[in-house]
Amino acid sequence: MKRPIRPDEQKLWAMVAATVRAKPGRKAELPPAPAPGHKKPTGKVVDPAARLPLLEAKPAPPKPPRMAPEDIEPGRRHRIARERDPIGARIDLHGMDQDRARAALEAFVLRAWDDGYRAVLVITGKGSRGGGVLRHRAPEWLGGPTLRMAVAGISEAHRRHGGEGALYVALKRKPRA
């Protein structure tokens, strides 16, 4: 059930409708005539545009904050893919549920960063029909507050390292104590 249009909404709509003009060669559409038995307002001149129904403006859904870290610089990604920058460690998340995979990934990355590795490989798999949950969630987890201080960037792995089902994770240098 629709609610009736409030007078302030009608006034606003009239101002908006007054700015709209028909395209050249087209006739402006008038609002539908009132139903029979409908009382006409007396004493006031009503702009025909004010009788048009108010379009419901749906606000755009807020964009979620970008949590995934930046992409790895192209030169560094190339060196990792060619193994000129060694891949220090690998983790395979196949067969894990999201909670277990996230805990394992966070522990793995923090341990690798603590050990001084500069790049690691995270194997997520592609999923059963190409829409793997771990594949889509891993970048969010890597950009989360727990790993932000350790992760410099991520990038899809080269085909020989797993392609779409794996990620290179570049790690930041550990600060000197």
Secondary structure, DSSP 8 states (H G I E B T S, - for coil): ------HHHHHHHHHHHHT----TT----------TT----SS----GGGGS---------------S--B--HHHHHHHHTTSS---EEEE-TT--HHHHHHHHHHHHHHHHHTT-SEEEEE----TTS--HHHHHHHHHHTSTTTTTTEEEEEE--GGGTGGGEEEEEE------
